[in-house]
């Protein structure tokens, strides 16, 4: 049994489809089938039933957990040895939300790659619940997300504090306040007055997202009922809609780095911070206390802190 056989087996177990698994592994279906066949002969068990559709046998189901543990221990060992030898070879597996990754990684990754050219980088994108699940099962080494992290046994390092920002199409501000628009822009640049936007259409991230939970609680405390015209899973979509003059959105200030460039027809947006202390979030890097975090993993966190300070 070798590590490659286990990696290929886990991919087939995840997809339960040889064609899709082979495509993700960039090998032929025949080659992948041969690897699985060799593993079954070595273990003298059937790992999959092929009819009526591909599914795991009892032995195969047991191997999923075992193979995951073996590969995770192997990855941790390589990280330790790499640190000991100062070769810094291995893989860093990061979990982050799509928007947070879009806002941070284009600046962080080039710096990280310059310091650790031999380290492979693996990325998982998902919501907070999915990130914690990946971390709990050892499929990621660290995650970047907003507190709180519900998972037990996770050490966190602060990255920075994040204020919510109301993103308002400039045409809305002009139409709403008329001649007073510039005066209001200067005033609201110090903190938005939510009640002033009660009649405007809003586009928000869907419920279940932690930012949306903070926004909903803030609306409730202010007795504000938003005129919601669209909900989406993707913050970049909400920002693009605001940029296009469709509606108002609210997001952490960090996510403004991911805002699509304004189109030629766009009149731009106004950015009004929400200064209520209860809406401030802490962005953190989290990793499991019972797992070894490599030197290059620690350095990735430091580079992220440096980028967010600029």
Buried (B, 14 or more C-beta within 10 A) or exposed (E): EEEEBBEBBBBBBEBEEBEBBBBBBEBEEEEBBEBBEBBBEEBEBEBBEEEEEBEBBEBBEEBBEEBBEBBBEEBBEBBBEBBEEEEBBBBBBBBBBBBBBBBBBEBBBEBBEEEBEEBEBEEBBBBBEBBBBBBBEBBBBBBBBBBEBEBEEBBBBEBBEBBBBBBBBBBBBBEBBEEEBEEBBEBBEEBBEBEBBEEBBBBBBEEEBBBBEBBEEBBEEEEBEBEEBBBBEBBBBBBBBBBBBBBBBBBBBBBBBBBBEEEEEBBEBBBBBBEBEEBBBEBBBBBBEEBBBBBBBBBBBEBBBEBBEE
